[in-house]
Amino acid sequence: MPPDATSVPSRQRPRELSAIRPDLPAWLQDALGRAIASDPAERFADMAEFAHAFESGPSYAPPPVRRPPTLYERAPVRFWQAVAGLLAVALAVSLLWK
């Protein structure tokens, strides 16, 4: 029978989080590991400290990926004029194709 909220807690060492989720970032693994540590001295002192660890995130932020703006972002009016022109040409060709 699987454990539930009323069962006796297991005193086994928890599995390493990276074994369950290898894509888990290291900072998140450390925060969750501290939250579920078996030794109370290793856990967060209170919920505010736990929340701060989650809200602060990694100690470094990866640089933002810069990409050149698309034609639509540079000139949206010109983009829609081109689309309307292509649709007008397609309509004219379809009417003359008979």
Number of C-alpha atoms within 10 A of each C-alpha: 4 4 9 8 6 6 9 8 9 8 7 7 9 11 9 11 16 12 9 9 10 11 10 12 12 13 15 15 17 12 19 16 17 17 17 14 15 14 8 11 9 12 17 17 11 9 10 10 12 16 12 11 17 14 9 10 13 13 7 7 7 7 6 6 5 6 6 7 9 9 11 11 10 11 11 12 12 12 14 12 11 12 12 12 12 12 12 12 12 12 12 11 11 10 9 8 7 5
